[in-house]
Amino acid sequence: WRLDSIQASAINTPIPVVEEPVVEEPEPAVIAGDLIMTETSPSVYLVGADGKRHAFPNDTIFSSWDYSFDDVETVDSDAMAAYTLGGNVTVKPGSYLVKIQSDPKVYAVAPDAELRWVIDEATAVDIYGSAWAGTVIDIDVAFWKNYTVGENIDEQSDTEGWVIAEDRY
């Protein structure tokens, strides 16, 4: 085999450049801290930092967190199902005093859903003022298990320094 000559000539044809489309990652439809519901159910959930949805047992507990129904996003059933059901949302600490119908004891809600029995009316007046009884709400016995019972409150200093655990959910 023998190669005598090779002749090359330049062709000025540009190579077409294919632009790759820029794919923007969609913003997540729902993020931690969002309130969601579906069109088919009146239940409202808080999407927690744990990636779960946490139910509000009733409107009073919902409003204890200073939320408005204007803040609630409606999502489809598939989006709702993408979030595992977590524990219920409890009363916001410091917003209400609570009790159950079968027990006359009145409790303050401390951080981390801890209930602290206010031992008598004089202590309640001293801490919460003369209108304290107007801030007492009944918690359905089915939701009482969402709380733990801590030490009693027998003086105002027992409530000093409470910090609300905003990232509980």
Steps between C-alpha positions, in 0.01 A plus 500: 500500500618836414365840561614757246326807614223632708335818420277682745297806447329714762125523497363802679173350611425592860416217733152557636498566873212341680403706799398287794184641651548641849294290732407687810423294803143570600446654838356244735126542513498470878776572749542461876276745680230500234138433586323263262163339437320329212177608333332182620575534873473784754805373692796739513857380541830666583795370297775452754877528475492122543334469157171378649156656509358576842124536550332779692238323714267803494464867407596622848837326490550633146428858609718466813797516260371829352434341161230612261314280256632738234840338568378151402596363157274252324694207352388196305466159663829374354692792650332442836578128489868579443523610864485236771263579783684616812376587849226755559571867549445600863389830655762772464678548832371802690194552280236319707453315824361152441304225670297191421132475588546207737756680721464845662877566494613787277839478331732749336657380176877524521749451216515155343130435577564460871198560726563669833215494754418844638438397860231752597298801393719746692805379302304526173397858582854590605648371171223548241290778649140513618366391159699174503188282493410642158817350354422142603411261217401135515724253323325190368612201704608327176766771452616512864766240416672761278619673817720401792441611858781685672547667836228709662491877482464652844655841441566741214870420485407149382409647159795737455735436211266278304614489143263373236652217296409632154680212327311225680332391176 
